Amino acid sequence: MRCWFLRLWRRSIGLWEHIPVWLDRSGVDEQAMLLLFAAVGGALSASGVIAFYWSIDLAYTAFFHWPERALAKLPWIFYRPLATAAALAAAAWLWQRVGRGSDGITVPDVQVAVVHRGGRVSMRGALARTAASAITIGGGGSAGSEGPVAVLGAAAGSTLGRVFRFSPDRVRVLVGAGAAAGISAAFNAPLAGAFFALEEILGAFRGGHFAPVVVASVTGAVMSRAVFGNHPAFELPKTYNYDHALEVLWAFPLLGLLCGVMSVAFVRTHFWMAERLRPALARLGTLMPWVAGAVVGAMVLLSNGLLVGVGHLAIPLPTFAQMAWPALLALAVGKIVATSLTLQLGGSGGLFTPSLYIGAAVGSAFAVLLHQLLPGFTSAPEAYALVAMGAVVAATTAAPITATLLVFEITGDYAIVPPLMIAVAISQLMLRRLSPDDLYSGWLRRRGEHLSRGSDHAALERLTVRQAFASESPLLPATATVPQILELFASKSPALVPVVDEEQRLLGVLTSAELGAMARTPPSLDAILLAADVAVPSEHVLPSESLQVAVRRMGVRGHSALPVVDEVSGRVLGIIDRGHILEVYERAVTSPDGTD
C-alpha cells in the first residue's frame, strides 16, 4: 500500500513539474508566473489559517465544553488549571511525536531557512507546530496565533516552490509570500502582512520581492474575509480619541519609554525561563508541562479569565479602560509570566499577540494613572492602549513598520498614526539600549545564529575583505586630466575610482557624482583641472578587516564601493563593492560546511 502511494505521489510530482514549462510556452513571462504562484501560495496559506482557527475552536470545545457538561459537579476552580495542564501536556506530546522534538519551526527558524537553507521549511514540522499551537491556545494557554500561521504559510510557500523545482531565490520569495498571507489572514491586515514578510522573513525591501508578497497578502485577506467577515481582529472601543495635540509631544513619548521597559521585561523573562527554569524543572520529565499548565490555568482563573479570554485574539480594550491602573499593570506582568511559562515549558504558539496584549494593558494603565494625577486629562485610555500595542510589538519583535501598519489597519484611523510612530520609535530605542536581544534575535543568538535583515552577521564577521575585493580595479594618478578621467569612466564604467599619488597611496576617490560635475566644466579648464583637485575624501578598508566592517563603513556615506588599502605600506590594492561582498557571502552561507 505504501509503495503504491509513493509511486502515485512521484507521478503526480512529475506532472506538476511540467506546469511552469507549459506556462512558459503559453507566453507567461517570469514575473507573471511568480505572481501566479504567489497567489496560489497565499490561497494555501489562508486555507491553513482557516483550518487552524477551526482547530482552536475544536480544542476549546474538547478541553472545556465537553468536560464541563460531563463534570458539572466539579468546581471550576479545580477544573480550569487541570484543563490547561492537560492541554499543554497534549501539545508537548504531539510535538515530541510528530515534530520530532525540535525546538525550531518558529518565525526565527524560518528566517534561518531563508538565509541558510534556500527557503526549505519543513511542512511536517509546520503542521505539527500548528496542531500543537491549536491545542495550547484552545486549552487556555497563553500564546499567540500569528507565529504558527506565519510558519504554516511559509511552509506552504516553501513546499510549493520545491514541488515545482524553482530556484532557491524564487523559493525564498514564495516563503515570504506564504508568511505574508498567513499574517494578513490572521489579522485581516494585508499591509501589515506584506511588510511583516519583507521586514522579518525576507529582511529586505527589494523590488522583486514586493509584488509577489503583496499579491499573496491580499489573497490571504480576501479568503479570510470571505470566511470570518471583514471586521477588526479584536473588539474596538466606540471612541478612542486623545484630546490635545500636545499630548503627542509629552504623554506618548513617556508611554514609549514605559513600553520599552515592559518589552525588556518580557524578553528577559522569556529567556530566563528557557535558560534557568526549564533546566531546573527538567527532572520532572513528562510532568513538566502538567505543572506549567496548572500554574498558567490558576493564573487565568485568578484574573477571572482576562489573561487569555475566549477567542483567537482576546484583548478586551473596553474592559481595560474601566480598570484600576495597578490591576492593569498586574495583568501585563501576569501575561509576561504566563506566556513565558506556556511557551518555554511545553506549550506552543506565537509571541506577537501576547505582545499586543501587554501593550494594551500597559497603555490603559498609563492613561488611567494620568487621569488620577492630572484632573484636566480627559483623553480616552483606549487611544493609549492602541498606541502601546504597536510600541510593544515593535520593540519585542524588531518590526516597527509592521507594528505601525497593523495598528493603523485595525483602527483605520490616521489620527492615531503620529503618536503611534513616536511611541514605536522610542520603545524600540529603549529595548536596544537595555537589552542585547528582542524575542526573535534572542532565539537565534542562543542557537549560534546572528541574522539581521535577511543576512547572517556571523558569516559576514567570519569572512574578510581579502576574500572579496577586486585587485584589478583601475586607479587614477593624481595628475590625470579631465579628458583622461572621462575616458576611463566611459571605457570601464566603475562605481568608484581611487585617486593615488606616485607611491599609489590613497588621496581620495572619484564617483559618478564628480564625473557629472567635471562634464559641466568649461573646456578651457580641461587641461588645468586634475584628478587630485576633484577627488573627495573616502573611508577605506584593510584586507584583514571583516566584510561586516566593510558593509558598515560603506553605509557611513552611502557608497556602494570602497578602496582597499594595505595596512603596512598604505598602497591602494583595489576596491571592494557590494556585488563582491554578496557573491562571497552567498557562497559561504550556501556551502555545506558554511565556508567559502
Buried (B, 14 or more C-beta within 10 A) or exposed (E): EEEEEEEEEEEEEEEEEEBBEEBEEEEBEEEEBBBBBBBBBBBBBBBBBBEBBEBBBEBBEBBBEEBBEEEEEEEEEEBBBBBBBBBBBBBBBBBBEBBEEBEBBBBBBBBBBBBBBBBBBBBEBBBBBBBBBBBBBBBBBBBBBBBBBBBBBBBBBBBBBBEBEBEBEBBBBBBBBBBBBBBBBBBBBBBBBBBBBBBBBBBEEEEEBBBBBBBBBBBBBBBBBEEBEEEBBBBBBEEBEBEEEEBBEEBBBBBBBBBBBBBBBBBBBBBEBBEEBBEEBEEEEEEBBBBBBBBBBBBBBBBEBBBBBEBBBBBBBBBBBEBEBEBBBBBBBBBBBBBBBBBBBBBBBBBBBBBBBBBBBBBBBBBBBBBEEEEEBEBBBBBBBBBBBBBBBBBBBBBBBBBBBBBBBBBEBEEBBBBBBBBBBBBBBBBBEBBEBBBBBBBBBBEEBBBBEBBBBBBBEBBBBBBBBBEEBEBBBBEBBBEBBBEBBEEEEBBBBBBBBEEBBBBBBBBEEBBEEBEEEEEEEBEEBBBBEBBEEBBBBBBEBBBBBBBEBBEEEEBEBBBBBEEEEBBBBBBBBBEBBBEBBBBBBEEEEEEB
